Amino acid sequence: MPRLTLTRKIFFALAALLVALLLIWAGFSIFALQRGLGPYLAEIEIRRMEWLTKLLQEHYAGNGNWDKLRNSEETWRRLQMGDAGLPRTEGQDAEDARLPPWYARGPRPEPPPGDGADPPPMVELLPPRRNLAPPPPWMFPGGLREVANSMFRRLGVIDAHGKRVVGATVDPASAAHLPIKRGNIEIGQLVLAPMEGLDSEADRAFVARQSGFIALTGVVGLALALLLSWLLARRWLSPIDALTQGAQDVARGKLGTRVQVQGSDELALLGRTFNDMAERLDTVEASRRAWLADVAHELRTPLAAMRAEIEALQDGVRSFDDRTALRLHRQVMRLNQLVEDLRSSMREPQAESITRAPVFPLALLKEALAATRDRFVQRRIAVEVAQVDALAAQSQPMVEGDAQRLHQVFMNLLDNTLSYTDEDGMLRIGATVEGSAGAQRLVLRFDDSAPGVAPDELPLVFERLFRAEGSRSRALGGSGLGLSICRTMVEAHGGEIDASASPLGGLRITFWLPLETSQ
């Protein structure tokens, strides 16, 4: 068992990819947080400056333009104080003058008249001048005055054409904007540049808390992703492990091995293909063993007969005469025919090994019928070839093939009828041409009379050494290789052959040959 399996390789590859994606995501998230915190706070800050836009709007309405405000820092400072140039309220100190009016302290109340005792302590009031809620304390931990001073140093005004009027010089692309309108016409904008860097302790603490949360989220997500990757890797690759074990079992000779197949993906298709292959190998092995047993049985019959004849001669039971020589010769010829049939069936000639020449199959069929006429007469089997004669009278279908091999096909089919059909039977041969011009084929049907072949044995009639023992006489039968040779020859010519039940009560053999031209 390898130490680093395919499942582990895929898991480690996914883990490395997920870790890299996590680091990239966390880095970009923290970078975006640091870069985006300043503009975000600037947007919040400038939304609280509506009071200033109203003062700027009043200033513009009173003067008709920005000329009086342009580059006038004193006027700009008074607008920031919220008095539009009016003197400060009595009791308002210089520090309060730098705060917006909604943070400025009101006038201190006069002490009530008394009897000379110590006056009550003064109470500092912070009533907002306008109905604007102050920002939360965590946003300005350094103090409101510091925030206001920092904010006003980053605050500026631009006109409708984007040119600076007064205040800080701000990049409009990165600044927060608040429009200044006169009716429906925009006459300028209040712009606020974002804070540069994270200088305060609160800023760094906020970014640290958010970065920790991002890191924790990434670690939890990575753990879940790794767990899911491991489960998916095992689920996806378990069929491969099963296929590996199955292939090892088949290599050890366990051809009955099958793997469990689930789903319809590529691995499931691979599993079904493996099962089909194993089943085919199992079938081939079983057929090989049966074939070897049949070959041994077929060879044993003539050899046993020859051995009996020879031992009878050795023991003096029989004398060697012409009849003994004929019997020995018959057994030798049977053995020779069996060997030749085995060789023919094992050659498996391919289409490219066929000697190609124009062949007239109906003429070859008539030659085979003429060669076996006497044998049909002896068995009292009638032969009907009316359809063959009618087709030959109209035209002579031609194929490209080997005349000798096709003649052997016809002889084997006729021998099959002679070997298995009962006496006083019948053989009917039909011939037709099917298909359209340019794609025609010759169809030949050989129907003989009883006995027939059982329906479950019909697919086996073209197997080597097969004989239907229940219906076909083994004593009169041949080697059981004739139809197997026929199938090999017909398929080598690009044709097809099939077996079915005959309407005459016996076996029907139908085969098709592609025609080159029709004469």
Helices and strands as residue ranges (DSSP letters): H 6-47, H 50-63, H 73-81, H 94-97, G 137-139, H 144-153, E 155-159, E 164-167, E 176-182, E 185-192, H 201-251, H 266-315, H 322-347, G 351-353, E 357-359, H 361-371, H 373-378, E 382-384, H 386-394, E 399-401, H 403-420, E 426-434, E 441-449, G 455-460, H 482-492, E 496-501, E 505-514
